[in-house]
């Protein structure tokens, strides 16, 4: 199954400079797209029958540049649906693969999909990522969090800075067009290899650069940028990738007292020479400015302790090898859930140490789902990874480090459903399960063809470390 990685590469630059890196890995290859460097430049529109086309272009560009310059420090929730498709075999030619895809997309067969929910923080120099709702941002590189499948960054400013900041040339006015976004003005552009920052690298080889082209759509009345479409097709014959197509839709979003042009949704579609397609579809919501905050409390003593500090100190950590049997409540439903969502494990039985109950039934483990994906085909299977981080007991919450006791294959036993008699789904090997466990978490596998629900019936056992 193809695997693609997309991430932001921080660089030292002035406030107006922005950069991004996009990586894609297919088999053992890694490709990197770098969009960087804001620079002042003169622009002209080719073949503009009316001066209004040039005037509109100038307004759009000025608005984009100003928007990028005054980006606040803010965070958004990014939900990504990632899918891998098998395309009809059209030979090993990129031309035939792309043509077959353009003729009929209904013949593509979904082979793998998952969903991610992340917080992305956009600062002065780079983007940072965490699982949604986490207490702090964990990484400037999304690939450190998402080890499998496609991931990305750069929609907020990097592509805009590249196209409107000096890389693109040969802008061509295509007139007014009626689209699902409404009536828009369309402009084509190209970025030649000599000015491109679109780079890729294969294992054991040096970086190479390819040119790309694209189109942007703008509101003719307000000069607001509505969509930016990018196409990279100039990959060498020796490479597996045929085409990368990025589409980013923008909308005015209020943050605090101001409005900014921010991504509303985006997609990245990759077609490979060997009849494979990867599609990432992302949406952005809940954008808000974040600032450092401090609070003053009047219920502290001269040593800075709160009234419950003494009781909290008395709550000793659980001893190593303490076993906890838990059930999931509320349920996790694959129709709506995503990697990054919180999860609660409710303790089922009391745990005693020297006749003292240290964990009561109903105490809770709190954590999150860190992987939720389904592989389709003749042997459909869900893979779920769970990470518990804290335990709530005696009314207090404390960190806990656990390891799973009974994770692995959880496929139902007994007769197969009607229509599937004689079919025995393959069981993942113990070594593959162990190698894919998240640090401190467990990984579970289910032979399920449809929706997956983890509820009170799903039990698991964990051991403190």
C-alpha positions as CSV (number, residue, x, y, z in Angstrom):
1,X,0.0,0.0,0.0
2,X,1.4,3.4,-0.9
3,X,2.3,5.7,1.9
4,X,2.7,9.5,1.7
5,X,4.1,11.9,4.2
6,X,3.7,15.7,4.2
7,X,5.3,18.1,6.6
8,X,6.5,21.6,7.3
9,X,10.2,22.4,7.4
10,X,11.0,25.3,9.6
11,X,13.5,27.8,8.2
12,X,15.1,31.0,9.5
13,X,13.6,33.9,7.7
14,X,11.9,37.3,8.0
15,X,8.3,37.5,9.2
16,X,7.1,37.8,5.6
17,X,8.8,34.6,4.5
18,X,7.1,31.3,4.7
19,X,8.1,27.8,3.8
20,X,6.7,24.3,3.7
21,X,7.8,20.9,2.8
22,X,5.7,18.1,1.4
23,X,7.0,14.5,1.5
24,X,5.6,11.5,-0.2
25,X,6.8,8.0,0.2
26,X,5.9,5.2,-2.1
27,X,7.6,1.9,-1.2
28,X,11.0,3.1,-0.2
29,X,11.1,6.4,-1.9
30,X,10.7,9.8,-0.3
31,X,9.7,13.0,-2.1
32,X,9.8,16.5,-0.8
33,X,8.0,19.5,-2.1
34,X,9.4,22.8,-0.7
35,X,7.4,26.0,-1.2
36,X,9.4,28.9,0.2
37,X,10.5,32.5,0.1
38,X,8.3,35.4,-0.1
39,X,9.8,38.1,-2.4
40,X,8.5,41.3,-3.9
41,X,8.2,41.0,-7.7
42,X,6.4,42.6,-10.6
43,X,3.6,40.7,-12.2
44,X,1.8,41.0,-15.5
45,X,-1.2,39.2,-16.9
46,X,-0.7,37.8,-20.4
47,X,-3.5,38.0,-22.9
48,X,-5.7,40.3,-20.9
49,X,-8.3,41.7,-23.3
50,X,-9.4,44.3,-20.8
51,X,-7.5,46.3,-18.2
52,X,-10.0,45.1,-15.6
53,X,-8.3,41.7,-15.7
54,X,-5.0,43.2,-14.7
55,X,-6.6,45.4,-12.1
56,X,-8.4,42.5,-10.5
57,X,-5.2,40.4,-10.5
58,X,-3.3,43.2,-8.8
59,X,-6.0,43.5,-6.1
60,X,-6.0,39.7,-5.5
61,X,-2.2,39.5,-5.2
62,X,-2.1,42.6,-2.9
63,X,-4.7,41.0,-0.7
64,X,-3.0,37.7,-0.5
65,X,0.4,39.2,0.3
66,X,-1.1,41.4,3.0
67,X,-3.0,38.5,4.4
68,X,0.2,36.4,4.7
69,X,2.1,39.2,6.3
70,X,-0.5,39.8,9.1
71,X,-1.3,36.2,10.0
72,X,-1.9,36.0,13.7
73,X,-0.8,33.2,16.0
74,X,-3.8,30.9,15.8
75,X,-4.9,27.2,16.0
76,X,-7.4,25.3,14.0
77,X,-8.9,21.8,14.2
78,X,-7.8,19.9,11.0
79,X,-9.8,16.8,10.1
80,X,-8.3,14.6,7.4
81,X,-9.9,11.7,5.6
82,X,-7.2,9.7,3.8
83,X,-8.0,7.0,1.1
84,X,-6.0,4.7,-1.1
85,X,-7.5,3.4,-4.3
86,X,-6.7,0.7,-6.8
87,X,-7.1,2.0,-10.4
88,X,-7.9,0.0,-13.5
89,X,-4.6,-1.4,-14.9
90,X,-3.7,0.9,-17.8
91,X,-0.1,-0.3,-18.2
92,X,2.9,1.4,-16.8
93,X,2.5,4.7,-18.7
94,X,1.6,7.8,-16.7
95,X,-0.3,9.2,-19.7
96,X,-2.5,6.2,-19.9
97,X,-2.9,6.0,-16.1
98,X,-4.0,9.7,-15.9
99,X,-6.2,9.4,-19.0
100,X,-8.0,6.3,-17.5
101,X,-8.5,8.2,-14.3
102,X,-9.9,11.2,-16.0
103,X,-12.3,9.2,-18.1
104,X,-13.9,7.3,-15.3
105,X,-13.2,7.7,-11.6
106,X,-16.1,5.3,-10.7
107,X,-13.9,2.3,-11.4
108,X,-11.4,3.1,-8.7
109,X,-11.6,0.6,-5.9
110,X,-11.1,1.8,-2.3
111,X,-8.5,-0.4,-0.6
112,X,-7.6,1.6,2.6
113,X,-8.9,4.6,4.6
114,X,-8.7,6.3,7.9
115,X,-9.5,9.6,9.6
116,X,-7.3,12.0,11.6
117,X,-8.2,14.9,13.9
118,X,-5.4,17.3,14.8
119,X,-4.8,20.7,16.2
120,X,-2.6,22.7,13.9
121,X,-1.0,25.9,15.3
122,X,0.1,28.5,12.8
123,X,2.8,30.8,14.2
124,X,5.3,33.3,12.8
125,X,7.7,30.7,11.4
126,X,6.1,27.3,11.1
127,X,3.2,25.1,11.8
128,X,3.0,22.9,14.9
129,X,0.8,19.8,15.4
130,X,-0.9,17.9,18.2
131,X,-3.7,15.5,18.6
132,X,-7.0,17.4,18.9
133,X,-7.5,18.8,22.4
134,X,-4.0,17.9,23.7
135,X,-2.6,20.1,26.4
136,X,0.4,21.2,24.3
137,X,1.6,21.1,20.7
138,X,3.9,18.1,20.3
139,X,5.7,18.4,17.0
140,X,6.7,20.8,14.2
141,X,6.7,17.7,11.9
142,X,3.4,16.0,11.4
143,X,5.2,12.8,10.3
144,X,6.4,12.3,13.9
145,X,2.8,11.8,14.9
146,X,1.4,10.0,11.9
147,X,3.6,7.2,11.0
148,X,1.5,5.6,8.3
149,X,-0.5,7.0,5.4
150,X,-0.7,10.5,4.1
151,X,-0.1,13.7,6.2
152,X,0.5,17.3,5.3
153,X,1.0,21.0,6.1
154,X,1.5,24.2,4.2
155,X,-2.0,25.2,3.2
156,X,-2.1,28.3,5.3
157,X,0.7,30.4,3.8
158,X,3.4,28.5,2.1
159,X,1.7,27.9,-1.2
160,X,0.3,31.4,-1.3
161,X,3.8,32.9,-0.7
162,X,5.3,30.8,-3.5
163,X,2.7,31.5,-6.1
164,X,2.1,35.2,-5.3
165,X,5.6,35.9,-4.0
166,X,7.8,35.5,-7.0
167,X,8.0,31.8,-8.2
168,X,5.1,31.9,-10.6
169,X,5.1,33.6,-14.0
170,X,3.2,33.6,-17.3
171,X,-0.2,34.5,-15.6
172,X,-2.9,34.1,-18.1
173,X,-6.5,35.4,-17.7
174,X,-9.1,32.7,-18.6
175,X,-12.2,34.9,-18.1
176,X,-15.2,34.5,-15.8
177,X,-16.3,31.0,-15.1
178,X,-19.4,29.5,-13.4
179,X,-18.2,26.9,-10.7
180,X,-19.6,25.3,-7.6
181,X,-18.0,28.3,-5.8
182,X,-20.1,30.7,-7.8
183,X,-19.0,33.0,-10.6
184,X,-15.2,33.5,-10.4
185,X,-12.3,34.9,-12.4
186,X,-9.7,32.3,-13.4
187,X,-6.0,32.9,-13.9
188,X,-3.5,30.2,-15.1
189,X,0.2,30.3,-14.1
190,X,3.3,28.2,-14.3
191,X,6.4,27.8,-12.2
192,X,9.4,26.7,-14.3
193,X,12.1,24.4,-12.9
194,X,14.5,27.3,-12.7
195,X,12.3,29.1,-10.2
196,X,10.6,26.1,-8.6
197,X,11.0,24.9,-5.0
198,X,9.1,21.7,-5.7
199,X,11.7,19.1,-4.8
200,X,11.6,15.3,-4.3
201,X,14.1,12.8,-3.2
202,X,14.3,9.0,-3.6
203,X,16.1,6.7,-1.2
204,X,19.9,7.0,-1.7
205,X,19.6,9.8,-4.3
206,X,20.1,13.6,-4.1
207,X,17.3,16.1,-4.3
208,X,15.7,16.8,-7.7
209,X,13.4,19.7,-8.7
210,X,10.4,19.7,-10.9
211,X,8.3,22.5,-12.3
212,X,4.5,22.8,-11.9
213,X,1.6,24.8,-13.1
214,X,-1.8,25.8,-11.7
215,X,-4.9,28.0,-11.6
216,X,-6.3,30.4,-9.0
217,X,-9.9,31.5,-8.8
218,X,-10.9,34.8,-7.4
219,X,-14.2,36.6,-6.6
220,X,-14.5,39.3,-9.3
221,X,-16.5,41.6,-7.0
222,X,-14.4,41.4,-3.8
223,X,-11.0,40.3,-5.2
224,X,-11.0,37.5,-2.5
225,X,-9.0,34.4,-3.4
226,X,-11.4,31.5,-3.5
227,X,-9.3,28.5,-4.7
228,X,-5.7,27.6,-5.5
229,X,-5.1,24.6,-7.7
230,X,-1.6,23.2,-8.3
231,X,-0.5,20.4,-10.6
232,X,2.9,18.7,-10.7
233,X,3.4,16.4,-13.6
234,X,7.0,16.7,-14.7
235,X,8.4,13.7,-12.9
236,X,11.1,11.6,-14.5
237,X,10.1,8.3,-16.1
238,X,12.1,6.4,-13.6
239,X,10.0,7.7,-10.8
240,X,6.7,6.1,-9.7
241,X,4.7,9.2,-9.3
242,X,2.7,10.5,-12.3
243,X,0.8,13.5,-11.0
244,X,0.2,15.4,-7.8
245,X,-2.9,17.7,-7.7
246,X,-3.5,20.0,-4.8
247,X,-6.7,22.0,-4.4
248,X,-7.1,24.5,-1.6
249,X,-10.3,26.5,-1.0
250,X,-10.1,29.7,1.0
251,X,-12.7,31.7,2.9
252,X,-12.7,34.7,5.2
253,X,-12.6,33.6,8.8
254,X,-13.0,35.7,11.9
255,X,-10.3,35.4,14.6
256,X,-10.8,37.8,17.4
257,X,-11.8,41.2,16.0
258,X,-10.2,40.6,12.6
259,X,-10.9,38.5,9.6
260,X,-8.3,36.5,7.6
261,X,-8.2,34.5,4.4
262,X,-7.8,30.9,5.7
263,X,-8.1,27.5,4.2
264,X,-11.6,26.1,4.5
265,X,-10.9,22.7,2.9
266,X,-8.2,21.1,0.8
267,X,-7.4,18.0,-1.1
268,X,-4.4,16.3,-2.5
269,X,-4.7,13.7,-5.2
270,X,-1.7,11.6,-6.2
271,X,-1.7,9.2,-9.2
272,X,1.1,6.6,-9.5
273,X,2.3,4.8,-12.5
274,X,1.3,1.4,-11.3
275,X,-2.5,2.0,-11.0
276,X,-2.6,3.5,-7.5
277,X,-4.2,6.6,-6.3
278,X,-4.0,8.4,-2.9
279,X,-6.5,11.0,-1.9
280,X,-6.4,13.2,1.1
281,X,-9.3,15.5,2.0
282,X,-8.9,18.0,4.8
283,X,-11.3,20.4,6.5
284,X,-10.5,23.2,8.9
285,X,-12.7,24.4,11.8
286,X,-12.7,26.1,15.2
287,X,-9.9,28.5,14.2
288,X,-8.9,30.8,17.1
289,X,-6.0,33.0,18.2
290,X,-3.9,31.6,20.9
291,X,-1.9,33.7,23.4
292,X,0.1,33.0,26.5
293,X,-2.2,33.3,29.5
294,X,-1.7,33.4,33.3
295,X,-4.2,33.2,36.1
296,X,-4.2,34.5,39.7
297,X,-5.6,32.3,42.5
298,X,-6.4,33.5,46.0
299,X,-6.8,30.0,47.5
300,X,-3.1,29.2,47.9
301,X,-0.9,29.2,51.1
302,X,2.5,30.9,51.6
303,X,4.1,27.9,49.8
304,X,1.9,28.1,46.7
305,X,-0.1,25.0,47.5
306,X,-3.8,24.8,46.8
307,X,-6.2,23.2,49.3
308,X,-6.2,19.8,47.6
309,X,-2.4,19.7,47.2
310,X,-2.0,17.7,50.4
311,X,-4.6,15.1,49.4
312,X,-3.2,14.9,45.9
313,X,0.3,14.2,47.4
314,X,-1.2,11.4,49.4
315,X,-2.4,9.6,46.3
316,X,0.6,7.5,45.6
317,X,1.3,6.2,42.1
318,X,0.1,2.7,41.3
319,X,2.8,0.1,41.8
320,X,4.3,-1.5,38.7
321,X,2.5,-4.6,37.4
322,X,-0.8,-3.5,38.7
323,X,-3.4,-5.0,36.4
324,X,-6.5,-3.0,35.2
325,X,-9.4,-4.4,33.4
326,X,-11.3,-1.7,31.5
327,X,-14.3,-1.2,29.2
328,X,-14.8,1.6,26.8
329,X,-17.5,4.2,27.6
330,X,-18.7,6.3,25.8
331,X,-18.4,4.2,22.6
332,X,-16.0,4.8,19.8
333,X,-17.9,4.6,16.4
334,X,-15.8,4.5,13.3
335,X,-18.5,6.3,11.3
336,X,-17.6,9.5,13.2
337,X,-14.4,8.9,15.2
338,X,-10.9,9.7,14.2
339,X,-7.3,9.2,15.4
340,X,-6.8,12.0,17.8
341,X,-10.2,11.7,19.5
342,X,-10.4,11.2,23.3
343,X,-11.2,7.8,24.8
344,X,-12.2,6.7,28.3
345,X,-11.6,3.3,29.8
346,X,-13.8,2.6,32.8
347,X,-12.2,0.3,35.5
348,X,-14.4,-2.8,35.9
349,X,-13.0,-4.4,39.1
350,X,-11.4,-3.2,42.3
351,X,-7.6,-3.5,42.8
352,X,-6.4,-4.1,46.3
353,X,-2.9,-3.8,47.8
354,X,-2.5,-5.2,51.3
355,X,-6.3,-5.2,51.7
356,X,-6.5,-1.6,50.7
357,X,-8.5,-0.7,47.6
358,X,-6.2,1.5,45.5
359,X,-8.4,1.4,42.4
360,X,-12.2,1.3,42.6
361,X,-14.7,0.1,40.0
362,X,-15.8,3.1,38.0
363,X,-12.4,4.8,38.2
364,X,-11.3,6.0,34.7
365,X,-8.4,5.8,32.4
366,X,-8.2,8.8,30.0
367,X,-6.3,8.9,26.7
368,X,-7.0,9.0,23.0
369,X,-7.3,6.9,19.8
370,X,-4.0,7.3,17.9
371,X,-4.9,5.1,14.9
372,X,-8.2,4.1,13.4
373,X,-8.0,2.6,9.9
374,X,-9.6,0.0,7.7
375,X,-8.0,-2.2,5.1
376,X,-10.5,-3.4,2.5
377,X,-10.6,-6.1,-0.1
378,X,-11.1,-9.9,0.2
379,X,-10.0,-9.7,3.9
380,X,-11.4,-6.4,5.4
381,X,-9.8,-5.5,8.7
382,X,-9.9,-2.6,11.2
383,X,-6.8,-1.6,13.1
384,X,-7.2,0.5,16.2
385,X,-4.4,1.9,18.5
386,X,-5.3,3.2,21.9
387,X,-3.1,5.2,24.3
388,X,-4.1,5.8,27.9
389,X,-2.2,8.7,29.6
390,X,-3.9,9.4,33.0
391,X,-6.0,7.7,35.6
392,X,-8.7,9.4,37.6
393,X,-9.3,7.9,41.1
394,X,-10.4,9.3,44.4
395,X,-11.4,12.4,42.5
396,X,-7.9,13.2,41.3
397,X,-6.2,12.6,38.0
398,X,-2.6,11.5,37.7
399,X,-0.3,10.4,34.9
400,X,0.0,6.7,34.4
401,X,2.3,4.6,32.1
402,X,0.7,1.4,30.9
403,X,1.4,-1.5,28.6
404,X,-1.3,-3.8,27.1
405,X,-1.7,-7.4,28.3
406,X,-4.1,-8.7,25.7
407,X,-4.0,-6.6,22.6
408,X,-3.7,-8.1,19.1
409,X,-6.3,-9.8,17.0
410,X,-9.8,-9.5,18.3
411,X,-11.7,-11.0,15.3
412,X,-14.9,-12.7,16.4
413,X,-14.9,-16.5,16.5
414,X,-17.6,-18.9,15.5
415,X,-19.6,-19.1,12.3
416,X,-19.0,-16.5,9.7
417,X,-21.9,-14.2,8.6
418,X,-24.2,-15.4,5.8
419,X,-22.5,-15.2,2.4
420,X,-19.0,-15.6,3.8
421,X,-18.9,-19.2,4.8
422,X,-15.6,-20.8,4.3
423,X,-13.8,-17.5,4.5
424,X,-11.1,-17.3,7.2
425,X,-9.6,-13.9,7.6
426,X,-5.8,-13.8,8.1
427,X,-4.7,-13.2,11.6
428,X,-1.9,-10.5,12.0
429,X,1.3,-12.0,13.4
430,X,2.4,-11.2,16.9
431,X,5.5,-9.6,15.6
432,X,3.6,-7.2,13.3
433,X,1.3,-6.2,16.2
434,X,4.2,-5.6,18.5
435,X,6.1,-3.5,15.9
436,X,3.2,-1.2,15.3
437,X,2.3,-0.5,18.9
438,X,2.5,3.1,19.9
439,X,4.8,3.8,22.8
440,X,2.7,3.2,26.0
441,X,-0.3,2.1,24.0
442,X,-2.0,-1.0,22.6
443,X,-3.0,-2.0,19.1
444,X,-6.1,-4.1,18.3
445,X,-7.2,-5.8,15.0
446,X,-10.7,-6.7,14.0
447,X,-11.9,-8.7,10.9
448,X,-14.9,-6.4,10.2
449,X,-16.2,-5.5,6.7
450,X,-18.3,-2.6,7.8
451,X,-18.6,-0.1,10.6
452,X,-16.7,-0.8,13.9
453,X,-18.0,0.2,17.3
454,X,-15.9,-0.1,20.5
455,X,-18.3,0.0,23.5
456,X,-18.9,-1.5,26.9
457,X,-18.7,-5.0,25.3
458,X,-15.0,-4.3,24.3
459,X,-12.8,-5.2,27.2
460,X,-9.0,-5.0,27.5
461,X,-6.4,-5.5,30.2
462,X,-3.5,-3.2,31.0
463,X,-0.5,-3.3,33.3
464,X,1.2,-0.4,35.0
465,X,4.9,0.0,34.3
